[in-house]
Each structure stands twice: as structure tokens, then as C-alpha cells.
Amino acid sequence: MDMIQIVGLGLIAAILSLLMREQKPIFAFLITAFAGITIFLFLIGKIGTVLDTLEELAAASGVQNVYLKTILKIIGIAYIAEFGAQIVRDAGQEAIASKIELAGKVLIIVLAVPIIGIIIETVVKLLPA
Amino acid sequence: MNWLGEWLRQIIFIVLLAGIIEMLLPSRSMERYVKLVLSLLVLMTLLNPVLKLLDGNPAEKLQRVIEDQLNPKAASQSSLDQILKQGELLRQSSLEDSLKWAGTETAQQMKTQIEANTGLDVNRVSVTIKVVPASAADTDEGEQDSQYDKPVISHIEVYLNPAAEDTPVMANPDESKVNSGFSSDSSLGTIQVPQIDPVQIHIGRIGVGTMDNGEQGPEVTEESSEAGDAGAGRDDQVSEDGDQPVSVAPDTAEGSKITQMLGSSWGVSKDLIEIYQLGSRVKP
């Protein structure tokens, strides 16, 4: 049912946007963005349940909380960057979209830096001086 | 073998999680980066025992580093605050320990002194020492010279073992007089030397007998309420007294002797000394 709703919303938005594109391109973009945001917000609830389950599992299995937090941060960054980039790309601004994606990638790598640091430190300690 | 099970569980979970996350990913463009971080996490989990051997808890360290990275100012601020707070706590606890130690030592010496000088059978002596802050001490009349926090004997309790039928006969008739005398003395004391609690010199007995119990019951409550009003720092002792089955009654001879002796040799005001007589089975 959810899926049908989403597909219906997407189809309607696509047709409206196609119709509008002839007259007012800016409204066509607005319709597209609105449809995208609606679907995204709809999905956030679903992702939330998945994440809750993951957190419960993590707590049960005794995984360090930091690891899970890092992973969740990565997902969040990836989703938001992807979504923003797509909207901007729909508006025809390929350059800005790629910048947004770049920012997302950089932020994800930044999250990896402390882990790399700790691992390298350990390896250095393990090696004989 | 417990750590092995824990370790395996963590690895399995992290790998599973990594698989789910890769499925959740929105697009291919992010995939390589996310995979890098995930593989690093799996690597950290694999190395976890080694890391723990080398330097404490790697997860905590990672948490600290990540938090520092996310908000450097707040993190450093909070950590500085925490360090200061911990230092303060340490200082307090060491101060308390040393005060407690000094109290027990002093009590021991007082006990031997009392036993040697008066020949009474002292069950125990408890001495409470508190620190008067420098600023508060400066405002007092007598101690302008004190620049530092100064430990002061704030309270002495002497518990006498049941003696062989000496004082208690005299105790009852004198009660009202001595009480009134002491209460006026206490008001005087608070006016002259503000940090000092009111005089209470008592010899009490556990009221095993019927008559004494009935007469002395109200006295106990009066005394304790008076003490509670007089000194805020002595609330714990008041409650302690309430818990203990030591009944309180003013003393005549030995009490004054003990207070005078302690006062002269330790420089403690008489107001701070309380003397209790533990209950005697021997009826006077």
C-alpha cells in the first residue's frame, strides 16, 4: 500500500511537472522538489524503524556504542547528500550537485579519520622501534 | 574464554551491520567511501583485543576523538571542567579522610587521658573535626590571624560505661537546674564565640527501669530538638543520638571534671563536649 502511494505520488508529480515545463519551468522544478521531499520524509519513518532495530541489536550483542554511532552517521550523511544532490540535479545545476556530493564524501572520510588514527597508532606500537 | 565469545559476537554483528548498511545506501557514488569506513570499523573490531592490551579502551578513545572533532571547543571546555571537578572531588575526599583520621587519633588520646586522670570507664570517645574556611574564620573575633582553612574540633562525645552506682541518684533532682543553667550558658556561648555549639553535658542511661524511663523520656526529646536548633553542623550527630539507646541526663561531678580536663588540655570549649552514660543494669 505504501509503495502504491509513493508510486502514485511520483507519477502525478512527473506528469504535472512535464505539463508545467512548457509554461513555467520553475514551477516544474518546485513540483519535482516537493514530490522528492515528500517521498523522503515518508521514507525517514521507515528507516527510523530499521535503525531502532539495529540499535537494539547492537545493545544486545554488546557492540561498542561508538561504532554504531559512526555507522549511523555515515548513513545519514550519505542519504542527505544524495537527496540534496538529486534535487539540485533535477533543477539542472549539475555543478552544484556534484559539489554537494563531494561534501558528503569528505564528511564521510572525516568520520574515518579517528579510526585510521587509532589503527595506525596501534600498528606503530606493535612494530619494534 | 568469555572475551572470545564477546569478540566473536561483536565481529559478527559489525559485519552484518556493514552488509545492511551497504544495502541501505542510496547511490553508488557514495559506496566506496562508505565501504572504506565500514571496513575500518570491522578492522577495529578485529583488532579490539590487541588494542585493549595496548591502550585501555579503544572505543572510549575513539569516542573522545570523534567528539573533539565534532565540537572542539565544547569538548575541551567540558573536559577541563571535568578535570577540575574531579580534582575538587579528590581534594574533598582526601580532606575528609585526613579529618576522619585526625578525629579517631584525637579520640583515642582523649580516651586514654580521661581514663588516666579520672579513673572512669570510658566506652568510646568520638571526635568530630571540621574545617573552618579562612574567610569565615577571619570574621570571628578571636581568630583574625588565620589565613588558611583551619581544622577545628567541632564536637566531642564521650560515652561512659555503666559505672558502679555513683552519680545517677543525684542526677534526677538536679535535672531542671542544670538544664536551665546550660541553656543560658549556650546562649551566652553563641553570642561570644559564634562558631561554637551550645553546652550539653549529660550523663544518660538506657532507661531499663520503669521510673527513670518515664521521667527521662521527655528530657531526651527536648535535648535533641535544642541541639538541632543550635547547630546545623551537628544534625547528623543528633540523629545518631536519636538512634542510640543512650538516654541523656545532666551530670554533676564526673562530667564537669571531664569537660574541664578536655577543655584545658585540648583547648576545646566546654560547649562542644557531650557526655553520655551508657545504660547500666545496676539500679542505683
Chai-1 contact restraints between the chains, C-beta under 6 A:
chainA,res_idxA,chainB,res_idxB,connection_type,confidence,min_distance_angstrom,max_distance_angstrom,comment,restraint_id
A,S61,B,R9,contact,1.0,0.0,6.0,A-B,restraint_1
A,S61,B,F13,contact,1.0,0.0,6.0,A-B,restraint_2
A,G62,B,E6,contact,1.0,0.0,6.0,A-B,restraint_3
A,V63,B,Q10,contact,1.0,0.0,6.0,A-B,restraint_4
A,V63,B,F13,contact,1.0,0.0,6.0,A-B,restraint_5
A,Q64,B,A59,contact,1.0,0.0,6.0,A-B,restraint_6
A,V66,B,A59,contact,1.0,0.0,6.0,A-B,restraint_7
A,V66,B,L62,contact,1.0,0.0,6.0,A-B,restraint_8
A,V66,B,Q63,contact,1.0,0.0,6.0,A-B,restraint_9
A,Y67,B,L41,contact,1.0,0.0,6.0,A-B,restraint_10
A,I71,B,I21,contact,1.0,0.0,6.0,A-B,restraint_11
A,I74,B,V34,contact,1.0,0.0,6.0,A-B,restraint_12
A,I74,B,V37,contact,1.0,0.0,6.0,A-B,restraint_13
A,I75,B,I21,contact,1.0,0.0,6.0,A-B,restraint_14
A,I75,B,L24,contact,1.0,0.0,6.0,A-B,restraint_15
A,A78,B,L25,contact,1.0,0.0,6.0,A-B,restraint_16
A,A78,B,M30,contact,1.0,0.0,6.0,A-B,restraint_17
A,A78,B,V34,contact,1.0,0.0,6.0,A-B,restraint_18
A,Y79,B,P26,contact,1.0,0.0,6.0,A-B,restraint_19
A,E82,B,P26,contact,1.0,0.0,6.0,A-B,restraint_20
A,E82,B,S27,contact,1.0,0.0,6.0,A-B,restraint_21
A,E101,B,S29,contact,1.0,0.0,6.0,A-B,restraint_22
A,K105,B,Y33,contact,1.0,0.0,6.0,A-B,restraint_23
A,I108,B,Y33,contact,1.0,0.0,6.0,A-B,restraint_24
A,L111,B,V37,contact,1.0,0.0,6.0,A-B,restraint_25
A,A112,B,L36,contact,1.0,0.0,6.0,A-B,restraint_26
A,A112,B,V37,contact,1.0,0.0,6.0,A-B,restraint_27
A,A112,B,L40,contact,1.0,0.0,6.0,A-B,restraint_28
A,P114,B,L62,contact,1.0,0.0,6.0,A-B,restraint_29
A,P114,B,V65,contact,1.0,0.0,6.0,A-B,restraint_30
A,P114,B,I66,contact,1.0,0.0,6.0,A-B,restraint_31
A,I115,B,L40,contact,1.0,0.0,6.0,A-B,restraint_32
A,I115,B,M44,contact,1.0,0.0,6.0,A-B,restraint_33
A,I118,B,P58,contact,1.0,0.0,6.0,A-B,restraint_34
A,I118,B,L62,contact,1.0,0.0,6.0,A-B,restraint_35
A,T122,B,L51,contact,1.0,0.0,6.0,A-B,restraint_36
A,T122,B,L54,contact,1.0,0.0,6.0,A-B,restraint_37
A,K125,B,L54,contact,1.0,0.0,6.0,A-B,restraint_38
